């Protein structure tokens, strides 16, 4: 039986509610809540499969992995934390788990849109500040319908497509910028350039992976292309947005607001201005953390590993390098 080590299980099972039996039925599993770089090198000894969740595993570490390691399984969709080229050089396959949280992340994005359209967060903050003007005077905050508004979706992978499906049900028009244009059976969905998307959208939602090409894709110049009434949403990876540029744009009213489930770095420094801005919704990368999503992740990881053991690997991201 193969040996598997989970290097930072607490990132997945922070509430101790997950069932790992689908993994332990396939391999001998050793779990560690957290692992430092030094501990990683000690803990991968004698292991065949290494499971990580958003844990940086760079070239320096991978170059020292023992020959026993055959597979690194990233417990999630994004794998920019792993040097996949270095793993390929060591003949180590790297796989990810796409689509385990598609619905959950899309639901969070729509929650952001609904909150931004009704200024719900700001209204609740006013109550906490004992400011009852919304009740005793006229409405003090923006409040508008979503039907007929335009949502720009950057990246039409599984999550982007799920967001589009729900937004269509809300009566929104959709503009899509994707590396490879897709065919849509809806007249309300159009493929456009990034420039067109930014200029015309009332909401812009990011769903592309973090790559050298997409790092800081949204920067000072791109933010200036957006409507001053528009909102920016990021549930993908923090560095896709140049955060300093975004903070300045929010302060100066270049755009109306932002909702960020991801930041750069994570977690943000506690003095980060984003924590204290009325036009920002900030969440601690919770899109994937619903209980059902995390349990599904364990099940899909087990399927990845079973297929790998059978010589039919799934979702390998470095096989063409």
Residue pairs with C-beta under 8 A, 6 or more apart in sequence:
1 26
1 27
1 28
2 26
2 27
2 28
2 48
2 49
2 305
2 309
3 27
3 28
3 30
3 46
3 47
3 48
3 49
3 68
4 23
4 26
4 27
4 28
4 29
4 30
4 47
4 48
4 49
4 50
4 51
4 305
5 29
5 30
5 31
5 32
5 43
5 44
5 47
5 49
5 50
5 51
6 12
6 29
6 30
6 31
6 32
6 51
7 32
7 35
7 40
7 43
7 44
7 50
7 51
7 52
7 55
8 32
8 33
8 34
8 35
8 52
8 53
8 55
9 31
9 32
9 33
10 33
10 34
11 53
11 54
11 55
11 75
12 18
12 53
12 75
12 294
12 297
12 298
13 20
13 294
14 289
15 291
17 291
18 294
18 295
18 298
19 295
19 298
20 29
20 31
20 298
22 298
22 299
22 302
23 29
23 298
23 301
23 302
23 305
25 302
26 302
26 305
26 306
26 309
27 48
27 49
27 305
27 309
30 43
30 47
32 39
32 43
35 43
35 55
37 61
40 57
40 61
41 61
41 64
41 65
44 50
44 65
44 66
44 68
44 69
45 66
45 68
46 66
46 68
47 66
47 68
47 69
48 68
48 69
48 70
48 71
49 69
49 70
49 71
49 72
49 73
49 305
49 308
50 57
50 65
50 69
50 71
50 72
50 73
51 72
51 73
51 75
51 301
52 72
52 73
52 74
52 75
52 81
52 82
53 74
53 75
53 76
54 76
54 78
54 81
55 81
56 81
57 72
57 81
57 82
57 83
58 83
58 86
59 83
59 85
59 86
62 82
62 83
62 86
62 87
62 90
62 92
63 86
63 90
65 90
65 92
69 90
69 92
70 91
70 92
70 93
70 308
71 92
71 93
71 94
71 95
71 305
71 308
71 313
72 82
72 87
72 92
72 93
72 94
72 95
73 94
73 95
73 96
73 97
73 301
73 304
73 305
74 81
74 82
74 94
74 95
74 96
74 97
75 97
75 297
75 301
76 96
76 97
76 100
76 288
76 297
77 96
77 97
77 98
77 99
77 100
77 101
77 209
78 96
78 209
78 210
78 236
78 237
79 94
79 96
79 317
80 209
80 210
80 211
80 237
82 94
84 94
84 317
84 318
84 321
85 318
85 321
87 93
87 94
87 318
88 94
88 318
88 321
93 308
93 313
93 316
93 318
93 319
94 316
94 317
94 318
95 304
95 308
95 313
95 314
95 315
95 316
95 317
96 315
96 317
97 297
97 300
97 301
97 304
97 315
98 157
98 158
98 315
99 158
99 300
100 288
100 293
100 296
100 297
100 300
101 159
101 287
101 288
101 290
101 293
101 296
101 297
102 158
102 159
102 162
103 162
103 293
104 287
104 288
104 290
104 292
104 293
105 159
105 162
105 235
105 261
105 287
105 288
106 159
106 162
106 163
106 165
106 166
107 166
108 235
108 261
108 283
108 286
108 287
109 159
109 163
109 205
109 233
109 235
109 287
110 163
110 166
110 167
110 170
112 231
112 233
112 259
112 261
112 281
113 146
113 151
113 167
113 203
113 205
113 231
113 233
114 120
114 146
115 121
115 259
115 281
116 203
116 231
116 256
116 257
116 259
116 281
117 143
117 144
117 145
117 146
117 149
118 143
119 141
119 142
119 143
121 281
122 141
122 278
122 279
123 134
123 141
125 278
126 132
126 133
126 134
126 140
126 141
133 140
134 140
134 141
142 256
146 170
146 171
146 172
147 170
147 171
147 172
148 171
148 172
148 173
149 172
149 173
149 202
149 203
150 172
150 173
150 174
150 175
150 200
150 201
150 202
150 203
151 163
151 164
151 167
151 172
151 173
151 174
151 175
151 201
151 202
151 203
151 204
151 205
152 174
152 175
152 176
152 177
152 197
152 198
152 200
152 201
152 203
152 204
152 205
153 160
153 163
153 164
153 174
153 175
153 176
153 177
153 205
153 207
154 160
154 177
154 178
154 194
154 197
154 204
154 205
154 206
154 207
154 208
154 217
155 177
155 178
155 206
155 207
155 208
155 209
155 236
156 164
156 176
156 178
156 182
156 207
157 207
157 208
157 209
159 207
159 235
160 176
160 178
160 205
160 207
163 205
163 207
164 174
164 176
164 189
167 174
168 174
168 186
168 188
168 189
172 188
173 188
173 189
174 186
174 188
174 189
174 190
175 189
175 190
175 192
175 196
175 197
175 200
175 201
176 182
176 184
176 189
176 190
176 191
176 192
176 197
177 191
177 192
177 193
177 194
177 197
178 191
179 208
181 191
182 191
184 190
184 191
192 200
194 222
195 225
197 204
198 204
198 222
198 225
198 226
199 225
199 226
199 227
200 227
201 226
201 227
201 230
202 227
202 229
202 230
202 231
203 230
203 231
203 232
203 233
204 226
204 230
204 231
204 232
204 233
205 233
205 234
205 235
206 217
206 218
206 232
206 233
206 234
206 235
206 236
206 240
206 241
207 235
207 236
208 214
208 217
208 236
208 240
209 236
209 237
210 236
210 237
210 239
210 240
214 240
215 239
215 240
216 239
216 240
216 241
216 242
217 240
217 241
218 232
218 234
218 240
218 241
218 242
218 245
218 246
219 241
219 242
219 245
220 242
220 245
220 248
220 249
223 232
223 245
223 246
223 249
223 254
223 255
224 249
224 254
226 232
226 254
226 255
227 255
227 256
228 253
228 254
228 255
228 256
229 256
230 255
230 256
231 255
231 256
231 257
231 258
231 259
232 241
232 246
232 255
232 257
232 258
232 259
233 258
233 259
233 260
234 240
234 241
234 258
234 259
234 260
234 261
234 262
235 261
235 262
235 287
236 262
237 262
238 260
238 262
238 263
238 264
238 265
238 266
239 264
241 260
241 264
243 263
243 264
243 274
246 258
247 273
247 274
247 277
248 254
249 255
250 257
250 258
250 277
250 279
250 280
251 273
251 277
256 279
257 279
257 280
257 281
258 274
258 279
258 280
258 281
259 280
259 281
259 282
259 283
260 274
260 280
260 281
260 282
260 283
261 283
261 284
261 285
261 286
261 287
262 285
263 272
263 274
263 282
263 285
266 284
266 285
267 284
268 274
268 275
268 282
274 280
274 282
275 282
288 294
288 297
303 314
304 313
304 314
304 315
307 313
307 314
308 314
313 319
